[in-house]
Amino acid sequence: MRRKMSAFETLRPIMEKYIVEPDSLQTAFDEPTTDLFSLGMDSMGAFALLDDLAAEGAVIEFTELVENPTVEFIASRLG
């Protein structure tokens, strides 16, 4: 029986497209309350990220992401 992936496991490969610096990506997951924009994500990447998240079943508005730009918030919506 296959175990269900955690929200963080689901999110990491998605985030790799938008936080391209390996150290920054690691920081995003080691410190999940870190602002993703401070780690290199830009607004165009944020819109693309939201499309990828919608494909995973997590509907997040752009304004919600701007107000809560963290792995912790996004993972809570993948839950």
Number of C-alpha atoms within 10 A of each C-alpha: 3 4 5 8 9 11 16 19 12 16 19 17 10 15 22 14 14 20 21 13 13 10 10 18 20 14 15 22 18 11 13 18 15 18 18 24 16 11 17 15 19 13 12 9 16 19 14 13 20 18 15 16 21 14 10 13 12 17 15 17 11 15 9 11 17 14 10 16 21 19 23 18 16 22 19 11 14 18 11
